[in-house]
């Protein structure tokens, strides 16, 4: 799965890098974060038409992480009623059939840029009830370049004059290689040559992009501090390699 990640690229620079229209900076969002958590506002990449007759173009847009299906009812406060599980991830083998995702899979596909993502490996002594039952790792490109994960997005329209809510989910697939030793799921990475096919609002979903095993030859991983366990912590120190813990001494 993907439940936490880091993204430090400014949306304007991201838009320039991938030849996209920056629709994020004007709204004051897309701030760097080393500990992005569910319901945070994140920068995404979509492809949309300005006019029905023109060609679609890439756009960097801000969205809430945790997809809200269009049919979600409004709560008493006017916000979407999301008492159930947060839809931060969508399994690649179910997006075309799941009621929550299938409409988005048709023509609302996006990319979720990130520096890398965190995952927690269950420690062998976890069953013994000891502390630190899971060890956090950070997965990233070895050359430091951004990763672009396959995602889906949706528009939820509230009652009244409030603006629509844009939200998204990150698609996950079976982990491969060394990453499978950390967790059995991982975000579905897309290579640059696949972006346009994935993003196109006019082309149907290509099942091959969902079924293709991810290429992880340039993905590195490192153990990081348990500081990342708390969403209150956010800073570059979260990406630093974990330092060995001093041996515990029991006083008798």
C-alpha positions as CSV (number, residue, x, y, z in Angstrom):
1,X,0.0,0.0,0.0
2,X,1.0,3.6,0.1
3,X,0.0,5.5,3.2
4,X,2.7,8.1,3.5
5,X,5.1,9.8,1.1
6,X,7.3,12.8,0.6
7,X,7.1,15.5,-2.1
8,X,9.3,18.6,-2.1
9,X,9.1,19.8,-5.8
10,X,7.4,23.1,-6.2
11,X,4.3,22.8,-8.4
12,X,5.4,25.6,-10.7
13,X,8.8,23.9,-11.2
14,X,7.0,20.6,-11.7
15,X,4.7,22.1,-14.3
16,X,7.7,23.5,-16.2
17,X,9.6,20.3,-16.0
18,X,6.8,18.1,-17.5
19,X,5.4,20.8,-19.9
20,X,2.1,21.3,-18.0
21,X,-0.1,24.2,-17.0
22,X,0.3,25.2,-13.4
23,X,-3.1,25.4,-11.8
24,X,-1.8,24.8,-8.3
25,X,0.3,27.8,-7.4
26,X,-2.5,30.4,-7.8
27,X,-4.4,28.6,-5.0
28,X,-1.5,28.8,-2.6
29,X,-1.1,25.0,-2.1
30,X,1.3,22.3,-3.0
31,X,3.7,23.1,-0.2
32,X,6.7,20.8,0.3
33,X,6.2,18.0,2.8
34,X,8.4,15.2,4.0
35,X,5.4,13.4,5.6
36,X,2.3,13.6,3.4
37,X,-0.6,11.9,5.1
38,X,-4.2,10.9,4.0
39,X,-6.5,13.9,3.6
40,X,-3.6,16.3,2.9
41,X,-3.8,18.4,-0.2
42,X,-1.3,17.3,-2.8
43,X,-0.2,18.3,-6.4
44,X,-1.4,15.9,-9.1
45,X,-1.1,15.8,-12.9
46,X,-4.1,15.5,-15.1
47,X,-4.9,16.0,-18.8
48,X,-8.0,18.0,-19.7
49,X,-9.6,20.0,-22.5
50,X,-9.9,23.8,-22.3
51,X,-12.5,23.5,-25.0
52,X,-14.2,20.3,-26.3
53,X,-12.7,20.9,-29.8
54,X,-9.1,21.4,-28.6
55,X,-6.4,18.9,-27.7
56,X,-6.1,18.0,-24.0
57,X,-3.1,19.4,-22.1
58,X,-1.3,18.4,-18.9
59,X,-2.2,20.4,-15.8
60,X,-0.9,20.4,-12.3
61,X,-3.9,20.5,-9.9
62,X,-4.3,20.3,-6.2
63,X,-6.4,17.5,-4.8
64,X,-7.3,16.0,-1.5
65,X,-5.6,12.6,-1.0
66,X,-8.4,10.2,-0.4
67,X,-10.8,9.8,-3.2
68,X,-14.4,10.9,-2.6
69,X,-16.8,9.2,-5.1
70,X,-19.3,11.6,-6.7
71,X,-22.2,9.8,-5.2
72,X,-21.0,10.4,-1.6
73,X,-23.7,12.1,0.5
74,X,-23.0,15.3,2.3
75,X,-22.8,15.3,6.1
76,X,-24.6,17.8,8.4
77,X,-21.7,20.2,8.0
78,X,-22.0,20.1,4.2
79,X,-18.7,18.3,3.8
80,X,-18.7,14.8,2.3
81,X,-19.6,12.0,4.7
82,X,-16.5,9.9,4.7
83,X,-17.0,7.9,7.9
84,X,-15.8,4.7,6.1
85,X,-12.3,3.8,5.1
86,X,-10.3,6.6,3.4
87,X,-9.9,5.7,-0.3
88,X,-6.2,6.6,-0.4
89,X,-5.2,3.5,-2.4
90,X,-6.9,1.5,-5.2
91,X,-5.8,-2.0,-6.2
92,X,-4.7,-2.1,-9.8
93,X,-6.6,-5.4,-10.4
94,X,-9.9,-3.8,-9.2
95,X,-10.1,-0.3,-10.4
96,X,-12.0,-1.2,-13.5
97,X,-14.7,-3.0,-11.6
98,X,-14.9,-1.4,-8.1
99,X,-18.0,0.9,-7.7
100,X,-15.8,3.5,-6.0
101,X,-13.2,3.7,-8.8
102,X,-14.6,2.4,-12.1
103,X,-16.0,5.7,-13.3
104,X,-12.8,7.5,-12.6
105,X,-10.8,4.8,-14.3
106,X,-12.7,5.6,-17.6
107,X,-11.5,9.2,-18.1
108,X,-10.2,10.7,-14.8
109,X,-6.8,9.2,-14.4
110,X,-3.9,11.2,-12.9
111,X,-0.3,11.0,-11.9
112,X,0.8,11.6,-8.3
113,X,4.3,13.0,-8.2
114,X,6.5,12.2,-5.2
115,X,10.1,12.0,-4.1
116,X,9.5,8.6,-2.6
117,X,7.2,6.7,-0.3
118,X,7.4,5.2,3.2
119,X,6.6,1.6,4.1
120,X,6.8,-0.3,7.3
121,X,8.3,-3.8,7.7
122,X,6.9,-6.0,10.4
123,X,9.7,-7.0,12.7
124,X,10.2,-10.6,13.7
125,X,9.6,-9.9,17.4
126,X,6.3,-8.1,16.7
127,X,4.4,-11.1,17.8
128,X,6.0,-10.9,21.2
129,X,4.4,-7.6,21.8
130,X,7.6,-5.6,22.0
131,X,7.9,-2.0,21.2
132,X,8.8,-0.8,17.6
133,X,7.0,-3.7,16.1
134,X,7.5,-2.1,12.6
135,X,10.6,-0.5,11.0
136,X,10.0,2.4,8.5
137,X,11.8,2.5,5.2
138,X,11.9,5.1,2.5
139,X,11.8,4.0,-1.2
140,X,13.0,6.5,-3.8
141,X,14.9,6.7,-7.1
142,X,18.6,6.3,-6.7
143,X,19.3,9.4,-8.9
144,X,16.9,11.6,-6.8
145,X,14.5,12.2,-9.6
146,X,10.7,12.4,-8.9
147,X,8.5,9.4,-9.2
148,X,5.2,9.5,-10.9
149,X,2.5,7.1,-9.6
150,X,-0.6,6.1,-11.4
151,X,-3.7,7.5,-9.7
152,X,-7.4,8.2,-10.2
153,X,-9.3,11.4,-9.3
154,X,-12.9,12.5,-8.8
155,X,-15.1,15.6,-8.5
156,X,-17.5,15.8,-5.6
157,X,-20.1,18.6,-5.8
158,X,-21.5,19.9,-2.6
159,X,-24.9,21.4,-2.1
160,X,-25.1,25.2,-2.4
161,X,-22.4,27.5,-3.7
162,X,-19.4,25.8,-2.2
163,X,-16.7,24.9,-4.8
164,X,-16.3,21.3,-5.9
165,X,-13.9,19.0,-4.1
166,X,-11.2,17.4,-6.2
167,X,-9.8,14.2,-4.6
168,X,-7.5,11.4,-5.7
169,X,-6.2,7.9,-4.9
170,X,-2.9,6.2,-5.6
171,X,-3.1,2.9,-7.4
172,X,-1.1,0.0,-5.9
173,X,0.2,-3.2,-7.3
174,X,2.1,-6.3,-6.1
175,X,5.6,-5.3,-4.8
176,X,8.5,-6.9,-6.7
177,X,12.2,-7.5,-6.0
178,X,13.7,-6.3,-2.7
179,X,10.6,-4.1,-2.1
180,X,8.5,-7.2,-1.5
181,X,10.6,-7.9,1.6
182,X,9.3,-4.7,3.1
183,X,5.6,-4.9,2.1
184,X,3.6,-6.9,-0.4
185,X,2.1,-3.8,-2.0
186,X,3.7,-0.8,-3.7
187,X,2.5,2.2,-5.7
188,X,2.1,1.7,-9.5
189,X,5.0,3.6,-11.0
190,X,4.6,4.9,-14.6
191,X,7.4,5.7,-17.0
192,X,7.4,8.9,-18.9
193,X,6.6,7.2,-22.2
194,X,3.3,6.0,-20.6
195,X,2.1,9.2,-19.2
196,X,0.1,10.5,-22.1
197,X,-1.7,7.1,-22.7
198,X,-2.6,7.0,-19.0
199,X,-3.7,10.6,-18.7
200,X,-5.7,10.9,-21.9
201,X,-9.4,11.8,-21.1
202,X,-10.4,10.5,-24.6
203,X,-8.8,7.1,-24.6
204,X,-10.1,4.1,-22.7
205,X,-8.2,2.5,-19.8
206,X,-5.3,0.4,-21.1
207,X,-5.3,-2.8,-18.9
208,X,-1.7,-3.5,-19.8
209,X,-0.6,-0.4,-17.9
210,X,-2.2,-1.8,-14.8
211,X,-1.0,-5.4,-15.2
212,X,2.6,-4.6,-16.2
213,X,5.1,-5.4,-13.4
214,X,6.8,-2.2,-12.2
215,X,10.4,-1.6,-13.2
216,X,12.3,-1.1,-9.9
217,X,15.9,-1.4,-11.1
218,X,16.6,2.2,-10.2
219,X,14.7,2.2,-6.9
220,X,16.7,2.4,-3.7
221,X,15.5,1.9,-0.1
222,X,16.8,2.8,3.2
223,X,15.7,2.5,6.8
224,X,14.7,5.8,8.3
225,X,13.8,7.1,11.8
226,X,10.6,6.3,13.5
227,X,10.0,10.0,13.5
228,X,7.9,9.4,10.4
229,X,5.5,7.4,12.4
230,X,3.8,10.6,13.6
231,X,2.1,12.9,11.1
232,X,3.1,15.8,13.3
233,X,6.7,15.4,12.3
234,X,7.7,17.0,9.0
235,X,11.2,17.9,7.9
236,X,14.2,16.6,5.9
237,X,15.4,14.7,9.0
238,X,12.7,12.1,8.2
239,X,14.7,11.1,5.1
240,X,18.0,10.6,6.9
241,X,19.2,7.0,7.4
242,X,18.3,5.6,10.7
243,X,21.1,5.6,13.3
244,X,21.8,2.5,15.2
245,X,20.1,2.5,18.6
246,X,22.3,2.1,21.7
247,X,22.1,-1.2,23.4
248,X,19.4,-1.2,26.2
249,X,20.9,-1.8,29.6
250,X,18.6,-3.4,32.2
251,X,19.3,-2.3,35.8
252,X,18.8,-5.2,38.2
